[in-house]
């Protein structure tokens, strides 16, 4: 599935977007999980701050 995402991001307007992955700790169990999204290049730093 990752190959599909990367391939579509490299064509056309997809170069303006970045796939970001953030590690998040669960409050209930204390275990870590990953949250990933595709955001516009201008909003990458704001996404990590939130």
C-alpha positions as CSV (number, residue, x, y, z in Angstrom):
1,X,0.0,0.0,0.0
2,X,2.9,2.4,0.7
3,X,4.1,2.1,-2.8
4,X,0.8,3.2,-4.2
5,X,0.8,6.3,-1.9
6,X,4.3,7.3,-2.9
7,X,3.6,6.7,-6.6
8,X,0.5,9.0,-6.5
9,X,2.3,11.7,-4.6
10,X,5.1,12.0,-7.2
11,X,2.8,13.0,-10.1
12,X,1.1,16.3,-10.8
13,X,0.0,18.4,-7.8
14,X,1.0,15.5,-5.4
15,X,4.4,17.0,-5.0
16,X,2.8,19.7,-2.8
17,X,1.9,17.1,-0.2
18,X,3.9,15.1,2.3
19,X,3.0,11.9,4.2
20,X,3.7,12.5,7.9
21,X,3.8,9.9,10.7
22,X,3.7,10.8,14.4
23,X,4.1,8.4,17.3
24,X,1.3,8.9,19.9
25,X,1.1,7.5,23.4
26,X,-2.3,6.1,24.4
27,X,-3.7,7.5,27.7
28,X,-5.6,4.3,28.5
29,X,-3.0,1.7,28.1
30,X,0.3,3.6,27.9
31,X,1.1,1.8,24.6
32,X,2.4,3.7,21.6
33,X,0.7,3.9,18.3
34,X,1.2,5.7,15.0
35,X,-0.9,8.4,13.5
36,X,-0.3,9.1,9.8
37,X,-1.8,11.6,7.4
38,X,-1.1,13.3,4.1
39,X,-0.8,17.1,4.6
40,X,0.2,20.0,2.5
41,X,3.8,21.0,2.6
42,X,3.0,24.4,4.2
43,X,1.2,22.7,7.1
44,X,3.7,20.0,8.1
45,X,5.2,21.9,11.1
46,X,1.8,22.9,12.3
47,X,0.6,19.2,12.2
48,X,3.5,18.1,14.3
49,X,2.9,20.8,16.9
50,X,-0.7,19.8,17.3
